[in-house]
Amino acid sequence: MSGFRVVLWKELIDLSRDYKTIAYVVLMPLIILPAVALFIGGLYSVQTIRVAVVDLDGGEGAEVFISYLEEELDGLAGVRVELLVAGSLEEAQGSHVVIVIPEGFTEALASLDGVAVLEVSRQAGVVAAEQAVQAVLRAASRLESQVAVLRVEELAVLAGVEVDPRGLLNPLEVKFAYHTAGGAPAGAEAPAAAVTARILIFSLFFVVNPALVFMSDAIVGERERRTIEKLLLAPASLRDILLGKAAASVVLSTGAAVADSIALVAFFAISGVGLTLAAPVLASWLASVVLLVFMTTAMAAVVAARSESIRSAQAGSALLMIIAIIVFSSALAVDYASLPTPVQTLLQVIPFTHAALAVYYAALGDILRSTIHVAIQALLSAALALAAARLVDEERLVLVR
């Protein structure tokens, strides 16, 4: 173990001297991603969406709709809206959303069986305009509900009966709740916890990247700097050298991975995505981060030892990163439990999948399956480390075939 400690100490000293790299991989993500979220949010909030209402009716119904629309637009968060009430389409030119209230609008609303029409047009390609359109729909829905109640009340008077207009118009009520994978009731925070879990799974890609980069440099970098021969002549076994380099890579990769993941979560939180960190999800994620670093470091050791240069090592590592981004990004949209059994089995051949599944099942409340996938990661880490130790020898480190 003395040789291992010496190599580990050497690697940590080398890394500590390269303070720019440490700052880049650990501190920069903590600054950049939240700053990007603030920057995007700031730009979004200062843009102005112009909404024009062309009132060709001039009646009470149009006035009520416009008042509802003003209330809905005032309630929009994160975007500035300018409302213009115009008398013609020419005055509405340049608006992102144009609502035309045609002549006869109020008359149609006042009739027992009349159908009033609102003509809404939005400028294509303006993302924030969708918020204004949703406000228009909510205002129209409020007016529609009010008119329907008045019509029912009028019909009840004509029929000489007493009715509750709201009960008559809404005879069915739907109550929503949430449950876990096992069928047990889940709280209202369950959707936010599920979204948080998907984001945490996606963040696992940022665990793979630094581990591949650091381990590749630790081996191929020594060869290109022509120091690998001297290191092999030192009083330390090849196993100690590999373990020392791997341990140093694990230390820095874990720090970088945690920093990247925290920055990603901060990015979504600042962007307004509701997040809830449940204890089982956080525990499975932390365990997966550590084990994923070990797995990736072992795979990177084999790739780097068989690479002739930094470029070839990067090319080999790129394939692993592509596989990782496919697995972890799919969690944003795919429900693993709903996949056909053959597809699930095929995915689990990929070591990265078990890190995603550990967090996924923890979010569903299935602690047993989550623990099983954490255990599989531990076994894979040990197996890959043994494979790396057997596949890498001194001749391959110096002369790549």
KASULZI-V984609 format. One line per field, one symbol per residue. phi: phi as a letter, one per 40 degrees, with the letter a starting at -180 (. if undefined). Layout:
phi=???
This chain:
phi=.ccdcccccccccdcccccccccccbcdcccccccccccccccccccbbcbbbccccgcccccccccccdccccccbgacbbbbcbbaccccdgccbbbbcccgccccccccbcbcbbbbbbccgccccccccccccccccccccccccccccccccccgbbbcdccccbcbbbbbabacccgccbcccdccccccccccccccccccdcccccccccbccccccfbccccccccaccccccccccccccccccccccccccccccdccccgccbbccdcccccccccdccccccccccccccccbbcadccccccccccccccccccccccbbcdcccdddcdccccccdccccccccdccccgccccccccccccccccccccccccccbbcccccbcc
